[in-house]
Amino acid sequence: MSVVLAEEKTVSLDVFRKVSSLVTLRDNLDADTVSRMYKVFLDEPWAPDHILRVHNKIVAGLANGLSRKNHLMKDLAWKFDEGESWFAGHLLMTWYLGVYYHAERPTQRVAYETALMFDSTRGILPIPLVESLGFGGWTDAPEDAR
């Protein structure tokens, strides 16, 4: 991962993808979900500023020797101001739940099967309404357990 500060005044999709990856600690985020979330988040009045500031603070922390193994977000949390902390939590919650909540914007679903909350059970339990087992399918053992 490069440690280059974002110099732009506007947030590119690539910078948003990097911030999402850094905040969620995931390198394999779904590209379509990133694009949908990018459009929704850029509609927030302070989001472009928060995205760039969060990106630059995390990247600066990485450049100073912090690593994901050292609990990057915990170590950097004290360096975020109130708005940056709120934004990082807001972005993380949206990625995990797949639902965008904001007091001044309509609540909307931006992801379902790509929401990170399903990662812990992916391949073990079906995603409701997406991976149907059919009636009584829950009584059968998983294929790889047979």
Disulfide bonds with the S-S distance in Angstrom:
none
